[in-house]
Every structure is written in structure tokens, then in C-alpha cells.
Amino acid sequence: MINSEDVVLCPVTPNDYELILAWRNNRKINFGFYSQATGHEISWEEHVAWLKSRNEDWLNFMIWFHGRRIGAVTIGNLDHWAPEIGYYIGEITLWGQGIGTEAVRNALYYLWSLCGKKWARTTIIDENAGSIRVCEKLGFKKIGPARPGESWYQTDLQLLFAPPKQE
């Protein structure tokens, strides 16, 4: 069983850019990215520009598992009442082992404990069953359509992390 302590989130650095680009251009990984629906291969210049376009309202983390970089988590819209989270496991051999769930749990805990957020949301391609399972395990509920072929999901961070009230 994977525990949250086994999965560590660290800020993305320029040393991570090449690996992230490889993952973003891998069709087995990016099928769940709405922006990659066209199959366009991202150039190095486009990739670096995209990473640098993220301002203080966005946080980008590498997922580390047993000393290896294995994926990424992005938290955006930090100034919104319900920031948006995105994630992927770039090491395909590690899919289905609960690592993505723990990485997202860690990111959600960050939002709740350090940022004081009560809600988080994400969009998921409707055909991405694995990502839907990750979110359902963390209390996300489908709240409606987003773009065509994609739906919004939202979770209450207080239900996920706040200690139960004593009666």
C-alpha cells in the first residue's frame, strides 16, 4: 500500500523541464490533457514559454516516489475560492498503484492546511476512467460539464481533512 509519506511533492525547477516535456508529448499520458486533443507535438520553445507563463497564482510540483521523479501536479487559480488541480503520473509502469491518489491527496492537503482553502476542483476528460477513480477516492463529485467531452469535479477539503466534530 502506498502512503502519503512515500509520495513527495517538490517545486518544479528548470532541471525538470526536459522530463516534463517528454511526458507532455507522450500520447499514452497526454490523452487526458484537453489541450493535447489535436495531437500537436509541443516544441521546446512552446514548453518553456508555457512553464514561464505560470505566475504566482499557479504552483507546479514534481511528484517524487522513492527518490525518482515520476509525475507532476499543478495547482492553479490560487486566488479563487476553489483552486483547480491537475496531475499525471509520467512513469506508465507505476499507473494503478495508488501513487496518483496520494500525490493529489498531498496537494489537496497543502491547499487546505497552508492556503486555507475549503474547496478544490478539477476538469477531467470523460473517457479518463483512471483519473475519475483518483478523484472519487478523494471525495470529488461531478458537478457538471466543462468543455465538450470534459466534466468539472469538486471536493470539500474540510470533509477530507478536518477532524470530526466532537458531540
Residue pairs with C-beta under 8 A, 6 or more apart in sequence:
1 98
2 97
2 98
2 99
2 101
2 102
3 102
4 102
4 105
4 106
4 109
6 65
6 66
6 99
6 102
7 63
7 64
7 65
7 99
7 102
7 103
7 106
8 63
8 64
8 65
8 106
9 61
9 62
9 63
9 64
9 73
9 103
9 106
9 107
9 110
10 61
10 62
10 64
11 59
11 60
11 61
11 62
12 20
12 51
12 60
12 61
12 62
12 72
16 62
16 69
17 47
17 48
17 51
19 69
19 90
20 47
20 51
20 72
20 90
21 42
21 44
21 47
22 90
23 29
23 30
23 71
23 72
23 88
23 90
24 30
24 33
24 36
24 42
24 47
25 41
25 42
26 90
27 39
28 92
29 88
29 89
29 90
29 92
30 36
31 125
31 127
31 128
32 88
32 124
32 125
32 128
32 131
33 88
33 125
34 123
34 125
34 147
34 149
34 150
37 149
42 50
51 60
54 60
54 74
54 76
56 78
57 76
57 77
57 78
57 79
58 74
58 75
58 76
58 77
58 78
59 74
59 75
59 76
59 78
60 72
60 73
60 74
61 72
61 73
61 74
61 75
61 107
62 69
62 71
62 72
63 69
63 70
63 71
63 72
63 73
63 87
63 89
63 99
63 103
64 70
65 94
65 99
68 91
69 90
70 89
70 90
70 91
70 94
70 99
71 87
71 88
71 89
71 90
71 91
71 99
71 100
71 103
72 87
72 88
72 90
73 85
73 86
73 87
73 103
73 104
73 106
73 107
74 85
74 86
74 87
75 83
75 84
75 85
75 86
75 107
75 110
75 111
76 83
76 84
76 85
76 86
77 83
77 84
78 115
81 117
81 118
81 119
82 117
82 119
82 120
82 121
82 154
83 111
83 115
83 117
83 120
83 121
84 120
84 121
84 122
84 123
85 104
85 107
85 108
85 111
85 120
85 121
85 122
86 122
87 100
87 103
87 104
87 107
87 131
87 134
88 100
89 95
89 99
89 100
89 103
95 130
96 130
100 130
100 131
100 134
101 134
101 137
101 138
104 134
104 135
104 138
105 138
105 160
108 120
108 138
108 155
108 157
108 160
108 161
109 161
111 117
111 120
111 157
112 118
112 157
112 158
112 160
112 161
113 161
117 157
118 156
118 157
118 158
119 154
119 155
119 156
119 157
120 154
120 155
120 157
121 140
121 143
121 152
121 153
121 154
121 155
122 135
122 140
122 152
122 153
123 146
123 147
123 150
123 151
123 152
123 153
124 131
124 132
124 135
124 150
124 151
124 153
125 131
125 149
125 150
126 149
126 150
126 151
127 149
132 153
135 153
135 155
138 155
138 160
139 155
139 156
139 159
139 160
140 153
140 154
140 155
141 153
141 154
141 155
142 151
142 152
142 153
143 151
143 152
143 153
143 154
144 151
144 152
145 151
145 152
146 152
